[in-house]
Amino acid sequence: MVDLGNLLIRVSRTFALAVSELPEPIRREVEVAYLLFRIADTFEDATRWPPERKRDALTVFERLLDAGTAEDAERHARHWREDPPVDHEGYVELLGETPAVLDALAVLGPEAQEFIRRQVGRTARGMVKYAQQGQELELRTLQRLRAYCYAVAGIVGELLTELFLVDRPELAAEASYLRVRAREFGEGLQLTNILKDSRGDAAEGRSYLPEDGQLDKVFALAREDLRRAQEYVGALERAGTSDGTIGFCALPVLLAWETLDRVESVGSGAKLTRAEVASIVTAMHDAQEGGEPVIPGAGKGQAGT
């Protein structure tokens, strides 16, 4: 049986660190959801395949999510592993374990399953038009950049919010407040990654950033989105939900703020060291143990606004 936690570490050590904060059963739900999103991302990012093959793989993956058989999943996973779309060993391993991830999805609660199937499917469909552009992807305008961020990250924020709300009556009063901020939460994290990786993306022929001198606007938008993400975390704290859920949401925001500052001062490619990440995690846990907000100022705002 595949250890999803170890598989998650192989594809994203940082996200695995955040997921480790979560209590069960939502921890397993988020692990499964993230791995499925990562499979779709791997096809969209494929550097070794032509655009038509990327598009076809996303279409096949969406079909497997919706009504694929175990035999179909095994067959396609074998082909993806034998002729992988990328060189990253963790991603290739994940593609080979697609049947196991789908099996893990099938034993989740029916409500979580439905949310995950629907939202991952939406992301796969949204990625098709970007995959068709191949390695020469250029978004050119801020509007197109935001549309891309919604397809690959805003939907993730919406899905996670719905998973948090399942069987958590303490969050009922904050549900509208969280839903309004979910899209910007995902967008802020994605913009931070795009700004951090822009030099490497350009070397591979991809340009996510606008060409019309709007880089300052992208940084400003990322900061505004992260402020909305802080408000999201504050709502979780107001509601008194689990420290693990709060930590899972707060940690990527804290890391994104630090990363954004580093990129703005040093340039693309700058990133935090493991020691700096560990220090941020420790400070977050210390704040929780002391009954303080994990992100200063995150508690501002009123439920339902």
C-alpha positions as CSV (number, residue, x, y, z in Angstrom):
1,M,0.0,0.0,0.0
2,V,1.3,3.4,-1.0
3,D,2.2,5.8,1.9
4,L,0.6,9.1,0.7
5,G,2.5,11.1,3.3
6,N,5.8,10.0,1.9
7,L,4.6,10.6,-1.7
8,L,3.5,14.1,-0.7
9,I,7.0,14.8,0.7
10,R,8.5,13.6,-2.6
11,V,6.5,16.1,-4.6
12,S,6.4,19.1,-2.2
13,R,8.3,19.1,1.1
14,T,6.8,22.5,2.0
15,F,3.2,21.5,1.5
16,A,3.8,18.3,3.3
17,L,5.0,20.4,6.3
18,A,1.8,22.4,6.3
19,V,-0.4,19.2,5.9
20,S,1.3,17.7,8.9
21,E,-0.5,20.4,11.0
22,L,-3.9,19.0,10.1
23,P,-6.0,16.6,12.2
24,E,-7.7,13.6,10.7
25,P,-9.8,13.0,8.7
26,I,-9.2,16.3,6.9
27,R,-5.5,15.6,6.8
28,R,-6.1,12.6,4.5
29,E,-8.7,14.5,2.4
30,V,-6.2,17.3,1.8
31,E,-3.4,14.9,1.0
32,V,-5.5,13.2,-1.6
33,A,-6.8,16.5,-3.1
34,Y,-3.3,18.0,-3.3
35,L,-1.8,14.9,-5.0
36,L,-4.6,14.9,-7.6
37,F,-4.0,18.6,-8.2
38,R,-0.3,17.9,-8.5
39,I,-1.0,15.2,-11.2
40,A,-2.9,17.8,-13.2
41,D,-0.1,20.4,-12.7
42,T,2.5,17.9,-13.9
43,F,0.7,17.4,-17.2
44,E,0.2,21.2,-17.6
45,D,3.9,21.8,-16.8
46,A,5.2,19.0,-19.0
47,T,8.5,19.9,-20.6
48,R,9.0,16.7,-22.5
49,W,5.7,16.4,-24.3
50,P,4.1,18.4,-27.2
51,P,1.0,20.5,-26.4
52,E,-1.4,18.0,-27.9
53,R,-0.2,15.2,-25.6
54,K,-0.4,17.4,-22.6
55,R,-4.0,18.3,-23.5
56,D,-4.9,14.6,-24.1
57,A,-3.4,13.6,-20.8
58,L,-5.4,16.2,-18.9
59,T,-8.6,15.0,-20.7
60,V,-7.8,11.4,-19.8
61,F,-7.1,12.3,-16.2
62,E,-10.4,14.2,-15.9
63,R,-12.2,11.1,-17.2
64,L,-10.4,8.8,-14.7
65,L,-11.5,11.2,-11.9
66,D,-15.1,11.0,-13.0
67,A,-15.7,7.4,-14.0
68,G,-12.5,5.6,-14.8
69,T,-12.0,2.0,-14.1
70,A,-9.0,0.5,-12.1
71,E,-7.8,-1.1,-15.3
72,D,-7.8,2.2,-17.2
73,A,-6.0,3.9,-14.4
74,E,-3.3,1.2,-14.3
75,R,-2.8,1.3,-18.1
76,H,-2.5,5.1,-18.3
77,A,-0.2,5.3,-15.3
78,R,2.1,2.7,-16.8
79,H,2.4,4.7,-20.0
80,W,3.0,8.0,-18.1
81,R,5.7,6.5,-16.1
82,E,7.4,4.8,-19.1
83,D,7.4,8.0,-21.1
84,P,7.1,10.8,-18.5
85,P,6.2,14.4,-19.2
86,V,8.9,15.8,-16.8
87,D,12.3,14.9,-15.4
88,H,11.3,15.4,-11.7
89,E,11.6,12.0,-10.1
90,G,8.9,12.7,-7.5
91,Y,6.4,13.8,-10.1
92,V,7.1,10.8,-12.2
93,E,6.6,8.5,-9.2
94,L,3.3,10.3,-8.5
95,L,2.1,9.7,-12.0
96,G,2.9,6.0,-11.6
97,E,0.9,5.9,-8.4
98,T,-2.2,7.6,-9.9
99,P,-4.3,4.4,-9.3
100,A,-3.4,4.4,-5.6
101,V,-4.3,8.0,-5.2
102,L,-7.7,7.4,-7.0
103,D,-8.2,4.4,-4.7
104,A,-7.6,6.7,-1.7
105,L,-10.1,9.2,-3.0
106,A,-12.7,6.4,-3.4
107,V,-12.7,5.6,0.4
108,L,-13.1,9.2,1.6
109,G,-16.5,10.4,2.8
110,P,-19.0,11.0,0.0
111,E,-19.2,14.8,0.6
112,A,-15.4,15.2,0.5
113,Q,-15.2,12.9,-2.6
114,E,-17.7,15.0,-4.5
115,F,-16.0,18.3,-3.7
116,I,-12.6,16.9,-4.7
117,R,-13.7,15.2,-7.9
118,R,-15.6,18.3,-9.1
119,Q,-12.9,20.9,-8.3
120,V,-9.9,18.9,-9.5
121,G,-11.9,18.2,-12.7
122,R,-12.5,22.0,-13.1
123,T,-8.8,22.7,-12.7
124,A,-7.9,20.0,-15.3
125,R,-10.4,21.5,-17.8
126,G,-9.0,25.0,-17.1
127,M,-5.5,23.8,-17.7
128,V,-6.2,22.5,-21.1
129,K,-6.1,25.9,-22.9
130,Y,-2.8,26.7,-21.2
131,A,-1.3,23.3,-22.1
132,Q,-2.2,23.8,-25.7
133,Q,0.2,26.8,-25.8
134,G,3.1,24.5,-25.1
135,Q,6.3,25.8,-23.6
136,E,5.9,29.2,-25.2
137,L,3.1,30.2,-22.7
138,E,2.8,33.9,-22.4
139,L,0.0,35.5,-20.4
140,R,0.9,39.1,-21.3
141,T,-1.7,41.0,-19.2
142,L,-2.7,41.1,-15.5
143,Q,-6.2,40.0,-16.4
144,R,-4.9,36.8,-18.1
145,L,-2.5,36.2,-15.2
146,R,-5.4,36.3,-12.7
147,A,-7.5,34.0,-14.8
148,Y,-4.6,31.5,-14.9
149,C,-4.1,31.8,-11.1
150,Y,-7.8,31.0,-10.6
151,A,-7.6,27.9,-12.7
152,V,-4.5,26.5,-10.9
153,A,-4.8,27.9,-7.4
154,G,-8.1,29.8,-6.7
155,I,-10.1,26.7,-7.2
156,V,-7.8,24.9,-4.7
157,G,-8.6,27.6,-2.2
158,E,-12.3,27.1,-2.8
159,L,-12.0,23.3,-2.4
160,L,-10.1,23.5,0.8
161,T,-12.6,25.9,2.3
162,E,-15.5,23.5,1.5
163,L,-13.6,20.7,3.1
164,F,-12.9,22.8,6.2
165,L,-16.7,23.5,6.5
166,V,-17.8,19.9,6.4
167,D,-19.0,18.7,9.9
168,R,-17.5,21.8,11.6
169,P,-20.4,23.7,13.2
170,E,-18.0,26.2,14.8
171,L,-17.2,27.6,11.3
172,A,-20.9,28.1,10.3
173,A,-20.9,31.8,11.2
174,E,-17.7,32.4,9.3
175,A,-18.6,30.4,6.2
176,S,-19.5,33.3,3.9
177,Y,-16.4,35.3,5.1
178,L,-14.1,32.4,4.3
179,R,-15.7,31.7,0.9
180,V,-15.3,35.3,-0.2
181,R,-11.6,35.1,0.6
182,A,-10.8,31.6,-0.6
183,R,-10.0,32.6,-4.2
184,E,-7.6,35.4,-3.2
185,F,-5.9,33.1,-0.8
186,G,-5.0,30.8,-3.5
187,E,-4.1,33.6,-5.9
188,G,-1.7,35.2,-3.4
189,L,0.2,32.0,-2.9
190,Q,0.4,31.4,-6.7
191,L,1.5,34.9,-7.5
192,T,4.3,34.6,-4.9
193,N,5.5,31.4,-6.6
194,I,5.3,32.9,-10.0
195,L,7.4,36.0,-9.0
196,K,9.9,33.7,-7.2
197,D,10.3,31.4,-10.2
198,S,10.0,33.9,-13.1
199,R,13.6,33.7,-14.1
200,G,13.6,29.9,-14.4
201,D,10.2,30.0,-16.2
202,A,11.5,32.4,-18.7
203,A,14.5,30.2,-19.4
204,E,12.1,27.4,-20.3
205,G,10.0,29.7,-22.6
206,R,7.2,30.5,-20.2
207,S,6.2,34.0,-19.2
208,Y,3.5,34.3,-16.6
209,L,4.1,38.0,-15.9
210,P,2.6,40.8,-17.9
211,E,4.8,42.5,-20.5
212,D,3.4,46.0,-20.1
213,G,5.4,47.3,-17.2
214,Q,3.0,46.0,-14.5
215,L,5.5,44.1,-12.3
216,D,4.8,46.5,-9.4
217,K,1.1,45.8,-9.8
218,V,1.7,42.1,-9.6
219,F,3.7,42.6,-6.3
220,A,0.9,44.9,-5.0
221,L,-1.8,42.4,-6.0
222,A,0.1,39.5,-4.3
223,R,0.4,41.6,-1.1
224,E,-3.3,42.5,-1.1
225,D,-4.2,38.8,-1.7
226,L,-2.0,37.8,1.3
227,R,-3.8,40.4,3.5
228,R,-7.0,38.7,2.5
229,A,-5.4,35.3,3.4
230,Q,-4.5,36.8,6.8
231,E,-8.1,37.7,7.3
232,Y,-9.1,34.1,6.4
233,V,-6.7,32.8,9.1
234,G,-8.1,35.3,11.5
235,A,-11.7,34.0,10.9
236,L,-10.5,30.5,11.7
237,E,-9.0,31.8,15.0
238,R,-12.2,33.7,15.8
239,A,-14.3,30.6,15.3
240,G,-12.1,28.6,17.6
241,T,-11.4,25.8,15.2
242,S,-8.5,23.4,15.7
243,D,-5.0,24.7,16.0
244,G,-4.0,22.2,13.3
245,T,-6.4,23.7,10.7
246,I,-5.2,27.2,11.7
247,G,-1.6,26.2,11.4
248,F,-2.1,24.6,8.0
249,C,-3.6,27.8,6.6
250,A,-1.3,30.2,8.4
251,L,2.0,28.5,7.6
252,P,1.9,29.1,3.8
253,V,0.8,32.7,4.3
254,L,3.8,33.3,6.7
255,L,6.2,31.7,4.2
256,A,4.7,33.6,1.3
257,W,5.1,37.0,3.1
258,E,8.8,36.3,3.8
259,T,9.4,34.9,0.3
260,L,7.7,37.9,-1.4
261,D,9.9,40.3,0.6
262,R,13.0,38.3,-0.3
263,V,12.1,38.3,-4.0
264,E,11.3,42.0,-4.1
265,S,14.6,42.9,-2.5
266,V,16.9,40.2,-4.1
267,G,15.1,39.2,-7.3
268,S,13.7,36.1,-8.9
269,G,15.1,32.8,-7.6
270,A,15.4,34.0,-4.0
271,K,14.0,31.6,-1.5
272,L,14.0,30.8,2.2
273,T,16.5,28.4,3.7
274,R,15.4,25.4,5.7
275,A,16.6,27.0,8.9
276,E,14.4,30.1,8.1
277,V,11.4,27.9,7.4
278,A,12.0,26.0,10.7
279,S,12.2,29.3,12.6
280,I,8.8,30.4,11.1
281,V,7.2,27.1,12.1
282,T,8.5,27.4,15.6
283,A,7.3,31.0,16.0
284,M,3.9,30.0,14.8
285,H,3.6,27.2,17.3
286,D,4.9,29.5,20.1
287,A,2.1,32.0,19.2
288,Q,-0.5,29.2,19.3
289,E,0.7,27.9,22.7
290,G,0.7,31.5,24.1
291,G,-2.9,32.2,22.8
292,E,-1.7,34.9,20.4
293,P,-2.7,35.3,16.8
294,V,-0.4,33.3,14.6
295,I,-0.3,36.2,12.1
296,P,-0.3,39.7,13.8
297,G,-3.3,41.6,12.6
298,A,-5.0,38.5,11.1
299,G,-8.0,38.7,13.4
300,K,-9.4,41.9,11.9
301,G,-12.7,41.9,10.2
302,Q,-16.2,40.7,11.1
303,A,-18.0,37.4,10.3
304,G,-20.0,37.4,7.2
305,T,-18.3,40.5,5.6
